[in-house]
Amino acid sequence: MFGYVTIYKPELKFKEYYEFRGFYCGLCHTLKKRFGIPGQMTLTYDMAFLICLLSSLYEVTPRKVNRRCMMHPVKKKLCLENEVSGYAADMNMALTYHKLRDDYTDDKKLGADLASRIIRGSYKKISERYPRQCRGIERELKELDRLQKRFERETPEFSSEEPDITSASFGRLMQELFVMKEDEYSKDLRRMAFFLGKFIYLLDAYDDLEQDQKSGNYNPLRRILKEKGTEYIEEMINLNMGECTAAFERLPLKRDEGILRNILYMGVWNRYERIKDRKKDGK
């Protein structure tokens, strides 16, 4: 479901691009240090965005280290690391653990079962460090599963509330991830994360809509497409990102505003437009 929150490189300054890449590479190194190669395989740009956001909000200066790695064995790459990198790495692994368990439960993928067993001990330690966040992830994923099964079981002629109800559960999950600690910024962080989570959930459903229609997999947009059409779906997606950026603008960010604005005002929309173009081309 992740992969939608990233930069739009053509509109970034060189300095900003290398700063964001530094957070990404720093997260990769932190994942390897904490969880080994299985941790590195869970790397996402979405969590690099979270590191950039929280580092800016809390004025946490990252450590700058140049490192070689498996992907870049010749030339050293800039790694930016701080305590937020560790937090994001833990949240990344927590999400990965639950995704693997869902893949096994839903599709009986033996590889997912094996992988989840490998990282189960790591997840237990993460849940001890961050009980609120992990309880929130577990609670909302169970609720999302319950809702999806309910809507699959019930076949009303039309339910305009279905996408809003299901996406809200994923929005609440994102709230817990974005709030690293409860403080004066929590309210706006929660609101921003809630609508960003809804945006990601709906965009992912929109991206997979044709494939899910063919396979019969659950998709919260299937009924609403039939009744109200594509324009209504796109309006829902747009409105949720509008609410997300409104909350974002209230945060007193201290650094890297250019990177963060690039992601929220260009990067996510570039991905959105690519999905729309693919649908128009019938691919």
N, C-alpha and C positions, 0 to 999 in steps of 0.2 A: 504493500500500500504506500510505502514511502518512495521518494525519488522525485517528487514534484517541487520541492522547495530548494532551489539552487540559483546560482547567479546567471545573469545575462552578460556574458563576457564582452561582447562588442561595445557595451556602454560603460564598462568599468575602466578606471585609470589603472595603469600598470602597477602602481604601488598597492592599490586596493585589491587587485587580482592576486598578487603574491601574498598579501596579508591573509586573504581568505584561504588560499591554497595552504598557507602555513598552518591555519587552524585545522584544516582537513588532514594534512600530513601529521600534525601533532596528535590529532585524535587517533589516527591509524597507529602511531607509535604507542600511545597510551593503551589502546586495545590489545596490542601485542604484549606489552609489558604486563598487563593485568590478567589477560586471558589466553595468551599464546596465539598461534596462527588461526584457530577457530574464531577468536575474537576479531582479528583483522578482517575476516571474511564477512563480517556484519557491517562493515563501514558504510556510512551513508552521508550524503551532503546535508541532509536535513539536520543531523546532529551537529555538523559544523556550523550551521546557521544558529543553532541554540547556543553553542559556545560563544560565537561572535556577539550574540544579543546579550547574554548574561555577563560576559566580560565587559561589555560596554556599560551596561546598567550599573554594575557594581565596581566599576573602575579597577578591574583586576588586570594588572599588567602581565602579559605572558612572557615566559622565558623563551629566548630565541636560541635555537640549537640547529646547526646544519648537520644532516645525517644522510647516509646512504641506506638504501633498503633493497629488497628483492626486486621491486618494480623499477628502481633507479640505482643500479649497482655502480655506475660510473661517476655520475655527477651528484654531489650532495644537494639535498633539498632542504629548504627552510622549514623547521618545525616550531610551531608556537604552542606552548603548553602552560597550563596553570591548573588550579584546583577545579575550575569549571570543566576542563578536559576530562578529569577523572569522573566527575558527576555524569557528564554526557556519555562517557564510555559505559558506565554502570547502567544507565537508562537504556542505552542501545542494546546491551546484552539482555536486560530484563524483557524488552520487547521481543527480541529474537527467540528467547526461550519459549515465550507464550505462543509465538507464531509457529514454531516447530511443533509444539504440543497440539495446536489447532490443526496443522497439516496432517498429523498422525490421526487425530480423532475423526476429522472429516473425511480424509481420503485414504487412511491406512497406509501412509507412506512410511515404509520401514526405515528409510534414510533419515527422515525427520525424527522418528522415535529414537534412533541411535544417537543422532546429534544432540537431541534434547537431554538424553541421559549423560552425555559427555559434559554438558555445561550446567547440569542440575546443581552441582555443588557450588559453582560460581553464583548461580541465581540465589541460592539460599543465603550466601554471605551478603549479596546485594540487598535482599529483603530485610536482613538484620540491620544494615546501615541505613536503609531508606524505607521503613515500614509503611509510611503514609503513601508514598508513590507506588510501591508494589501492591499494596492493598487496593489502591485506585485502579491500577492496570487490571488486576484480577477481577475486581468488581465489574468494571465496565465491559470487559471482554465477555464475561458471563452474561451480562445484560444484553449485549449486542447479539450474542448467540441465541438467547431466548427470544429476542425480538425478530430475528431473521427466521427462526423456526415458526414463530407465530404467524408471520406474514406469508410464509410458504404454505402453512397449513390452511389459513383462512384465504378464501378467494373472493373478496368483495369485488363488485364491478369496478370500483375505483376508490383509492384512498390517497387523497392529496397530502395527508400528514405522514405517510410512510417514510419518505426520504428525510423529512425533518426529524422524526423520532429516532431513526436509526443513526443518522449523522450526529445527532446531539450526544449519543452515547460515546462515540469516538471523540467528540469535542471535549467531553468531561475527562476522558482518558488523557488527552493532551494537556489539559489544565494541570493535572498532577505532575506531569513531566516538566513543564515550564517553570513551576514554582519550586525552585531549589530550596528556598527557606521562606517561612511565613514572615512578612514584614510589610512596610508601607507600600511596596510595589506589587504586592500579591494580587490585589483587585484587578488592576489593569493587565497584569500578566495573564491572569486567569481568563479575562474576557478576550484578550488577543488570542490566546491558545485555543479557547473554545471555538471561536469562529474559524481559526486556521485549521483546526481538526475537522470541522464540518466541511470546509472547502476541500481538504485533501480526500476525505471520504467520498464526497460527491463527485469530485474530478476523477477519482479512481473508478468509481462506478460508471461514469460517463465514458471513460476510456475503454472499459471492458464490456460495454453494453451489447454490442453486436455479437461478440464471442459468447457472452452469457445467454443471449437469446437462442443461439444455436445449440449450446451445450445443455441448456436447462438449469444452469447454476443460478443461485439466488442473485438478484440485482434489484436494489430498491427503486430504480428508475424505470423498470420495465412497464409497469402499469401507467405511470405518469407520462411516459413517452406516447403511449397509445391515446391517452385522453387529452393531453394538452400540448404535446409536440416538443420539438427540440428547443425552440426559443424559450419556453418556460423553464426547461432544465438549465439552460445557459444563464437565465436571469437569476435563478437560485444560487448558482455558483458565484456569479458576480456579486450578489448582495452579501454573501458570507465573507468574501474577501474584503469588501468595503467596510464591514463591521470590524474585521481584524485590523485593518490599517488605521481605523479611527482610534482604536485602543492603543495601537503601537505609537501613534503620534503623541499620546499623553505621557509616555515614558520619558524620563529625563536622561536620555542617552548622552554619554560623554565622549565616545570615540566610535570610529567605524560606521558612522551614520550613512556614509555613501554606499558602503557594501550592503547594509541592511535595507536601505531604500531600493537599491538595485534589485535585490531579491524579491521584495514584496511588491514593487511597482513595475518590474520588468521581467525578472526571471520566471516567476510562477505563470505570468501571462504568456511568455514565450512558449512554455510547455503547453499551456492551454490552447494556444493558436495552432501549434503543431498537431495536437490531437484533432482539432476541428478540420485542419487541412487534410489530414489522413482520412477522416470520415468522408469529406467531400470527394476525395479521389477514389473512395471505395476500397481502401487498403486495410 
